[in-house]
Amino acid sequence: MWSYFWHIAFTALLTLGRLTAGIQLDINDPNSIKDAAATAAYVMMTYYHGNESGQIPGKLPGTWWTGGEVFMALVQYWYWTGDTSYNDVTKQALIWQKGHNDYLPDNYTQDLGNDDQVFWGLAAMTAAELNFPEDEEVSWLALAQGVFNTQAEKWDPDTCHGGLRWQRNSWNGGYDLKNSVSNGGFFQLAARLARYTKNETYTEWAEKAFTWATSVPLIIEKGWTINDLVTVESNCQAPNQMQWSYNYGIYFNGAAYMYNLTNGDTKWKNVVEGLLNTTWRNFFPQEYGGNIMVEPCEPQKQGVVPCDGNQSTFKSLVTAWLAFTTTIMPETLDQILPKLQGSAEGAAKQCSGPSPDKICGQRWFLDKYDGVTGLREHMCALSVFTANMVPFKTGNRDQGPLTADTGGTSKGDPSAGTGSRKPEKDKPREITTGDRVGASIATVVVVEQRKKTEIEMTVLLMVTPDRMSKRLNDNHPGRDYYVFLRAMGVASDKRYDLHATL
């Protein structure tokens, strides 16, 4: 305990000393990288209170899925650096939110999307692959299998000949959408389970999920672009073409696992190379040197809507997936490492904020702190710093990510998550008079005119007032419907405040 206290105190002193000069990073020195990562991790965790008395472990301000990202980043931090400071709090969070061994905790199940759930599943899968310490209470592999099983149940062949819907439940806005991140998350999880267990069922599902995504306009193989979502109403033939980095990352990393599993199948080699090339073009623009990651929402230009809370996390995911792609597909290292190094150097310059809890900014392509800061920005800095440990043989690294045949110790349960609850019906149910009277349903209709496509998009969300309040406070902070619109892929410069409606 005292060693932990002194570690935190020492890290805080280091943090205070770097406020004006920024984090001093030498990408060729593993100790320098570890110091930078330790600072980012420390500040990130000042925003987390789930391990305090009366708080909920694993719950963070904002969306529930962000917790999966944060604790996945901390598992990776431990793996790359060997620092165990956050292992206990990470283990506590991953266990507390596990629900019925499927990451569908009762407090949030009614409002969760498939993408929300899968990020916790990917965190558990990461813990299994890296031999993150576990105890008798839980198996990381079994938790990942529980997520897979409950998502496979939701595969929807009745519309668009397959695919996962964005939302798990018919009463949630977005149920009639099938998006890349939900389907890509399922694909990646299946690919990783297939590699870890060598179970052909997971391999078949990974192939099936990827083939489906290319059969509708989510993944366009000619040019290797990934659209954000398609609508069931259009038979999944009218894509929203917004470009987000995590859609690419979730697929290229899954494809890299399939490449590794199949001993270098040319099919998967072409997928990884094609998606990486588009990733470089879209998210590492030559305007900023070509080696610094930039989200489309970051440049302060006319017509660019600033990043919301979800989009502010994407760099954390993508840089981590890039790092692990190099470990399971080593021939990608020469093109990936310069991108990770340039991004880390940019992030270090951004980490020059004015106070102990506001150190790292968002826009890595700027030389000075931009003032956009919070848990998400520090998580992104943490991930890109730790990703730069790839060339060094330090920390807790074995030849990972591991499998059951190469030293992975987490024991699975192929039936995890099944039988814990009755599956929700796949079809939307009609709203009855009893629903209207008993639940006092509030209906909110938002119409957004999209100038570029001249398509009028109507977003209809029907919920009870208490659930509306819960969704906006828990999942979309500030009672602000704008974030929900952005999640639906509707770019807008307007904000829709529902306070008066409720």
Number of C-alpha atoms within 10 A of each C-alpha: 7 7 9 12 11 11 15 16 13 11 19 16 13 16 25 15 13 19 18 14 14 22 28 16 22 15 17 13 12 23 15 16 24 23 20 26 27 25 25 27 25 21 23 24 17 12 15 18 16 18 16 9 8 8 12 14 22 26 21 20 17 18 19 21 21 23 25 26 22 31 25 26 25 27 25 24 27 20 23 25 23 14 16 13 19 17 18 11 16 22 23 15 21 25 21 15 24 23 19 18 23 26 28 24 16 11 9 17 15 17 17 20 22 25 24 25 27 28 27 29 31 25 25 30 27 23 27 30 24 26 23 21 15 16 9 5 6 16 23 31 27 24 31 34 28 28 30 29 18 23 21 15 13 21 18 16 10 10 17 20 13 18 27 31 29 27 24 24 23 18 17 19 19 22 20 19 19 28 29 29 27 25 29 29 27 33 29 26 28 29 28 30 27 22 24 24 18 16 13 12 11 22 22 13 19 25 15 14 24 21 14 19 23 14 17 21 22 29 25 14 15 7 11 20 21 27 23 23 28 25 21 16 12 12 12 22 16 15 18 18 15 13 18 21 23 24 26 26 28 24 27 27 30 28 29 30 30 29 23 21 19 14 11 14 12 11 12 21 17 15 20 26 16 17 24 22 15 17 25 19 12 19 19 21 18 12 9 13 11 18 25 25 29 21 23 19 17 17 15 11 9 6 10 14 17 16 18 15 21 16 19 23 22 21 26 25 22 24 29 24 21 24 24 21 25 20 19 21 20 13 11 18 18 10 14 19 19 15 20 27 21 22 26 31 23 24 34 29 24 29 33 25 24 16 13 17 19 21 30 38 26 28 27 27 24 15 15 19 24 16 16 17 20 20 25 26 27 31 29 30 32 33 29 33 33 29 26 28 25 18 14 13 13 15 16 18 18 15 13 17 24 20 22 16 11 13 15 20 20 22 14 20 14 17 13 21 24 18 10 13 10 7 11 12 11 16 11 12 10 9 11 9 9 9 12 13 9 10 13 13 17 17 14 16 11 14 11 16 15 13 8 6 7 8 10 11 12 12 17 14 16 17 20 18 16 14 15 21 19 16 21 20 16 18 22 24 17 16 20 16 20 20 24 19 17 17 17 18 16 19 18 16 10 10 11 13 13 15 10 5 9 13
